[in-house]
Amino acid sequence: MTVSARPANDLPAAATVARVDLREGTAVRAGTLPYAGEDLVTGWHAHDLHQIEYAFRGVVEVETRAAHYLLPPQQAVFIPAGLAHQTTLRHVESISVFLDPGLVPGVDDRARVLAAAPVLREMIVHAARWPITRTASDPLADAYFEVLAQLACEWLDDEVPLSLPTSDDPLLAAVMAYTDAHLDTVTAAEVCGAVGLSERTLRRQFPAVTGLTWRAYRSQSRVLRAMTLLAEPGPTVLDVATQVGFDSVSAFTRAFARTVGETPTGYRHRVLSAPDPFRSAARAR
């Protein structure tokens, strides 16, 4: 799977973005929706509810006009109500919690990846007993989702930097696309030659638009790509480090731990040894 930052030029006008009413006119304030199906690209849309999607298996990508977010296994992404976005699901098993905006008020208009505290996973699994499509709520469900929403307010302050910037500038978008496609070997000189840009202009314009130097962008993209590779059994940590462009396992481990908060080996063990969430959710129901 390739993690890339693409320009959001294909985002339709706000008036034409599909608005999804998940409650279909019912009075429920919150509920859940599991996904474990074919690979899917949703198209650009917005919800009338806040969404917290937790990926148990596979990798979720969420694109907005401002950024391209990666949701690896055992992480959650928060998408505020009304935010136009496009979601890509590949080999994914996930559960989404949808919350009425009144339950989590005052959030800004951007997505973010949340730190994956164990309590988050357990609460989302248990919440699967109350689907968003149910026709009526009950006091127990209301109380449960109110607590979950209060915790979500705290989780929003503990954001994980698992995203890449996007740009409407065709030249910078080309820089990002070329960088992502050649992570194992790409240099500043190579990318500048490929897109017709001077290194001086790259050093000046790239951080001015994205807030990152090109080298920081490349490092972040390498770590995100490594997370997707480590989430699948097969390649060794050395194989992954080499494939994404690190010269040594030690350099890879330092960069990975700086972004993710754990070593590549620890991360792989955690995501590959997690129990089956849908079996747990079925028991909860």
N, C-alpha and C positions, 0 to 999 in steps of 0.2 A: 504494500500500500504506500502511496506517495502522499506525504504531507506537503502542501504547497500553499503559498499565499497568492491568490489570484485577484486581479482588480475587480472591484464590485460594480463594474460598469453595466453588468447584466441585471442589476437590481431594478425591478419595475418601479414606476411612480407609486408614491404612497397610496394614492387613491385606488390603484389597481392590485395592490397586494391582497391576497386572499385572507379574509378574516375568519378564523375557525372558532365556532361556538361549540366547545366540547360538551357543555352541559345540555345543549339542545333545549333550552328554555326551562330546565328544571331549577329548583331553588337550592340545590346542594352547593356548598361553599368550597368544597375540596374533594379530591378523589385521585385515583391512580389509573394508569394505563400501561400494561406490560407490552414489550415487543420482543419477539423471537421468531423472525421470519426471514424472508429473502432480503438480499441487499437492496437498499432503497435510497433514492435521492428525493426528498420531499418536495422540492421546488420552493420558491420564496413564499412565505406566509407569516402570519402573526396570530397569536392566541389572545383570547379575552382574559386569560388567567396567567399568573406566574407559573413557570415550569421549572422543576428540579428533576433532571434526568440523571439516573445513576446507571453506569454501564458495568455489568457484571462480567460480560464476555465481549470480546471484540473492541473495536475502536469507533467512536462517534466523532464526526467533524461538524462544527457549527460555524457557518459563515454569516457575518453581518457586514454592513458597509464599513465599519471601523476596523474589524479584525477577523482573523480566522482562528478558531479555537479547536484544540485537540482534546478529546476526552478519552484517555486510555482506560483500561479496565480498573475497577475499584476507585473511580473518581466520579464526581458529580459536577454538572454544569447548571448554572442558574440562568434562565432566560426570562427577562421581565415581560409582563403583559404588554402587548402592543408593539414589541420590537420585531421588525421585519428580519427574518433569518431563513436560512436554508440548511437543512440537516442531512448529512450523509451517514448511512448506517451500513457497516460491512461486518458480516459474521457477528452481529450484535445480539446479545441478550440484555435487556435493560428494563427498568421500571421507571416511569415518570410520575412524579407527584405534581398535581395541578392545584394551585391555591388562589382563591379569590384575592384580588389586589388589596382589599381591605384587611386581609390577614397579615400582609407584609407591606405596610405603607411606607412611602417616602424613599423608595429605591430609585437609583438613577437609571437612565435608559441605556444600559450596556449589559452584555452577557459577561459571565466570569466563571472560571473553574474553581470549585471549592475544595478545600482540604478534606480528604476522605477519612473523617473520624469514624471509628467502628460503630458508634451509636447512630450515625447517619444511615449506614447500610442496614442495621437491624430495624430501625424505625420505618424505613422505606419498605423493607420486606414485609413487616407486619401490616403496614398500611395497604398492602395489596388486597386485603379483604374488603376494601371499600372502593370499588371502581368509580371513576368519574361519570360513567354512563348510567349509574343507578338512578332511579326515578325519585327517590326521597332519601333524606338523611335521618340521623337519629342522634340522641344526646351523646352517646359514647363516641361516635365518629367525629362529631363536632369538637368535643373536648380533645380528642387525640390530635386532630389536625391543628387545633389552636396551639397546642404544645409544640408540635413540629414546626409550625410557622414562627413561634418565638425563638426556637433554636436556629431556624434559618436566618433570622436577623443577626445572630452571632456569627454564623458560618460565613455570612457575606463579608465580614471583616477579616476573614482568614483566607484570602484569595491565593491561588496558585498560578504562577506565571506560565501557563501552558497555552500560549497563543503567539501568533505571528501577525505583524501589521499587514494591512493591505494598502493599496494606493490606486487612485484614479489616474495618476500620471503614467502614460503608456511606457515611458522610458524606465521609470523605477519599477513598474510592474514587470517589465521584461528582465530587469536585473534580478528581481525576486524569483521569477520563474526559472531563469537559467541557473541561479544558485541552487535552488531546490532540486533541479534535475541532475546536477553534477556535484553533489555534496562530498563525494569521496575524494575529489581532486581539485575542486574549483579554487582559484586564486582571484584576487582583486584585478590583476592584470588580465587574466583570462576572461572574466565576466565583462570587463570594460571593452575588450576587443570584440567580444561576441555581440554586444548591443550597440557599439559605436559611441562610447562615452569615455571621457578622460578620467583617470584616477583622481585627479584633483576635484573634478566635478562630483564624482562619486562620494568622496570624503566630505564635501560640503553639503550636497543636496540630500543624500540618503538620511543622515540624522536629523536634518531640518524638517523633513516630512514625516519620518517614522518614529523619531525619538531614540533610535538605535543606530550605532555605527554599523557599517556593512559587516564587519567582522563579528560583532555581537549578534547580528541577525543570523549569520551563517552558523555560529555556535548554537544558538537557540534552535534553529531548524534541524541541526544534527542531533541534538538531544531528543527533540520530539520524534524524529524519524526512528531513533534508537528505541524509544518507548514502544512504538508499534511493533518493531521487530522482536523485542524481548517479550512481548505479550503472547508470542506464538512459540510453541516448542520447536526445537531444531537447532538453529545456529548458536554457537557458543558466544560468550561475552566478547571474546577476542574477534570472532567473525563479525559481530555487530559493530564493534569499535572500528574495525577496518572498513566495513561497508559504508559507514557514515562519515569517514574521513579523519579519524583520529590516528595519530602516529603510534600511540602506545595505550595499553589498557589503563595505566595509571593516569594519564591525561584524560582519558575518557571517563574514568571513575570520578575524578575531581569535578569535571564539568557536569556530569550527570547528577552527582550528589548536590552540587550547588543549586541546580534548578529543581530537582525532584525531592530532595531531602532524604534520600536513601541511596545506597549503592545499587549499581545495575543488578548484581546478584541478588540482593535483598528484594529489590523490586520484582524481579522475575519470579522468585520463589513465592512472593505474596500473591501475585495475580494468577499464577498457574495452579496454586494449591487451594484457592478459594472454593468453598462448597457450592453446590448447585443452587442458585437463588430461586429458581422456579419450583423446585421441590419444596424449599422452605416456604415460599409464598403459598403453595397449595396447602401445606399444613396449617398456615395461618388462617386461611379461609375456612 
